[in-house]
Amino acid sequence: MAYEQILYDTSDRIATITLNRPDRMNAMPPKMIGEIHDALQQADRDDSVRVVLVTGAGKAFCSGMDMDVLRTPAARVMEEAKEHNRRDEHLKPDFRGAFSYMLALRKPIIGAINGVCVGVGFTCALYFDIRVAAESARMGILYPRRGLSIEEGASWMLPRLIGLADAIELVVTGRTLSAREALERRLVTHVFPDDQLMAKARELAAEIATQCSPVGVAVARRMVYEHMLTDLATAIREDFQELNKLFGGADFREGIKAFMQRRPPNFPGR
């Protein structure tokens, strides 16, 4: 599909999705949420893509829900969101949300948080696998300061990412964190100077794309997210079952051969 509110580009096995409403600080209406969903699905189907990088155009990652949407009756917003965000019915219900479908994709997602990231933009970023931030970035729920609460499973994701105590503090105060505070609370894993953010994020994406088996990454990622919803005995059993399937596979053979020959791997991704 042709995108109006995001940019989509692929190069060097990396798909880059850029939220592209810089004049509105990338405020996110339902249409943008739908375009992000479509682009991520496109990247997931593309065998030439091994990692997805998401960032924002201009000085913001996302300033939250578009104000025009906030002025619209909630019932109408929900209907528009359903139209733009059809979910795959074969997925488990846990992975059919406006953002939770990301957890069921095969390709890892890196968020390069280049500026303010609040409200629905913050919720979206919680579902990325890795978040890195520019020094000028600011992140937070914000909703309690606007008479709202929390959305789209952020109440489930946030405590699992940063712990219950820190999550409750953010939720009840609605305050935003600096990039350094976000790093201290493990909301992001790296903070870079603003002018180095995209280069460093691409370095991380390239490391995954060139050094890691796409099959191994996809399976490990799926195990982690599915086992957040189950018990330890099931996780042990299913980890072993999936690992056993990979022994003797093309990626496993290439990984061992590359290690023995002391050269970079060339994983076929099968």
Buried (B, 14 or more C-beta within 10 A) or exposed (E): EEBEBBBBEBEEBBBBBBBBBBEBBBBBBBBBBBBBBBBBEBBBEBEEBBBBBBBBBBBBBBBBBBEEBBEBEEEEBEEBBEEBBEBEEEBEEBBBBBBBBBBBBBBBBBBBBBBBBBBBBBBBBBBBBBBBBBBBBBBBBBBBEBEBEBBBBBEBBBBEBBEEEBBEEBBEEBBBBBBEBBBBBEBBEBBBEBEEBBEBBBEBBBEBBBEBBBBBBBBBBBBEBBBEEEEEEEBEEBBEEBBEEBEEBBBBEBBEEBEEEEEEBEBBBE
